[in-house]
């Protein structure tokens, strides 16, 4: 017969199982199952059970005991709110697991980070700074972060935290993290992380550095436990970059960063130093380089590594030039050429014609007529030599891109009966200080950027930046646009949204 186990000992059994890396005997597990109905409110809120629970939840290392505690029903017995997401399927294309299993994999990632090398992973450095109270807030927030998918209000998380002995302030923080757990992920994927408006928005939402650090770790664990193909190195870099820049703003105070010109000054100083010049006393050669760099916006220096800027400086001698480099798991192709209208749409047409998946596009212009147009690709393209030659030809005004795009977009028999997402375009005037952002949601098809960029060019507007993220057959694009005068006026916004929606929704290929 199975020995009887007291309810207040249940969590401790799994805590010790995890700490000592020993499996519980099947006989003991049967005793645990028999004792679960006797685990009442008084027991689950006792100091001993709460301490055992948080130790099981937050202890670094292998998560097997936590998964076993969930399998037998103990986690839901201690935190009944978690029962609502148990076995619940996620109705999207990128989650591999049910909500509860996804959540436990996220907790497993945090446990791994507690033993990871802080020198190698930003997340490990941040989690190392947390005290016991911070860890309780973080892990409990992650445990409950998806309760809204079961129809529960995030306010429920605050009640659970209070019941488990957290202070009033920490319980409110748990609710705040649960309610806003997508804020950092959405901003990182759909906005320019180097834009001061993006950082200020996140800083206002979190309020302080402690909350930001906890949200950063929660975001990482959430994204890392969805689908290995979803959480790419690039997305991880975006999340990390936005965390670091926002943390710095909160550290020194947002007022210090009212003028971001210091970013450009520091970038120019580093480039001149890398070229062997004295940034404080430029000679004839470095004065010419600095004059070129002075024409580029702050966003260029915030988004571009010093080594890459140095290569751009060298490429000015031979226009057009096509450069390549890798960063964040992406393959970058940059065309430096004489500036002319519609470069983004014409160059993107070449890439779309080859079926290449775009993640980001950046365009920078100088007053003396040089354009730097950079595209980030999800994979290294084939036949690089031919592709670079085609980009150079387009930069010189040749090689119309429409025929290959039409061919790539030709519908297949397999796609004929498949329902597609509808196209929507909305404007955001607050996401950037100098540009208007058009948020496009559309079916992920070849030539999406090409069609949108062409429509904007034909309307006399300039496309400066594109941030792209995809979810299955759905693509989201944030188009950073300006007119000759700067941000779009209300009438221009309405017209631009209509033009982009019509262009994106219509096929390039119209043959029979």
FENGIVEN-V647435 format. One line per field, one symbol per residue. ss: DSSP state (H for helix, E for strand, - for the rest). phi: phi as a letter, one per 20 degrees, with the letter a starting at -180 (. if undefined). psi: psi as a letter, one per 20 degrees, with the letter a starting at -180 (. if undefined). A space follows every 50 residues. Layout:
# FENGIVEN-V647435
ss->???
phi->???
psi->???
This chain:
# FENGIVEN-V647435
ss->------HHHHHHHHHHHHHH-----HHHHHHHHHHHHH--HHHH--HHHH HHHHHHHH-----HHHHHHHH--HHHHH-HHHHHH-------------HH HHHHHHHHHHHHH--------HHHHHHH---HHHHHHHHHHHHH--HHHH ----HHHHHHHHH----HHHHHHHHHHHH---HHHHHHHH-----HHHHH HHHHHH--HHHHHHHHHHHHHHHH--------HHHHHHHHHHHHHHHHHH HH-HHHH---HHHHHHHHHHHHHH---------HHHHHHHHHH----HHH HHH--HHHHHHHHHH-----EEEEEEE--EEEEEEEEE----HHHHHHHH HHH----EEEEEEEE----EEEEEEEE------HHHHHHHHHHHH----- -HHHHHHHH--------------EEEEE-------EEEEEEEE----HHH HHHHHHHH---EEEEEEEEEE--EEEEEEEEEE--E---HHHHHHHHHHH HHHHH-------
phi->.fffdfgfefffffffgffelcfffgffffffffegfeeeffffdfgfff fffffffdgfofegffffffgenffffecgffffdfmefeebedeedfgf fgffffffffffffdffffdcgffffffefegffffffffffgdfdfffd nefgfgfffffffenffgfffffgfffffdfegfffffedcffeefffff fffffenbfffffffffffgffffdeagfeefgffffgffffffffffff fenfffdfdeffffffffffffffeneegecfefffffffffffeefggf ffecfggffgffgffffcdeccdcadammddddcddbffbfmffffffff fffemeeedbcccccdfenddcdddddfcffelggfffffffffgendlg eggffgffegfeffegeefdffecccdcedfbfdceddedcbgfcgnffg ffffffffenddedbcdcbccmedddcdeecbefepgffgffffffffff fffffeffecfe
psi->qpqppqhiighhghghgghjlpqpqhghhhhghhigijnahggijqhggg ggghgggipqbpjghgghhghijhghhgnhhhhhipjpqpmriiphrrgg ggghhghhghgghiirohhhpghhhghhiqaggghggghhghhjhkhhij jpqihhhggggghjjqrgghhhhggggghkiiggggghhjroiiphhggh ggghhhhrhghggghghggggghijgphignrhghhggggghgghhhhgh giphhhkhojhhggghggghghhhjjrohhmqahghhgghhghiiqrhhg hhipqghhgghgghihiopqqoqqrqpkjqoppppprppqqkgghghhhg ghhjkqophqpppqqqhjkppoopppqhqpqrlgggghggggghhjjamp igghggghipqrhhigjpqqqqpqpqqoiiiqhiqppoopprqnqpjggg gghgggghjjqpohqpppqqncjppppoooqqahicqqrghhgggggggg ggghipqgpjr.
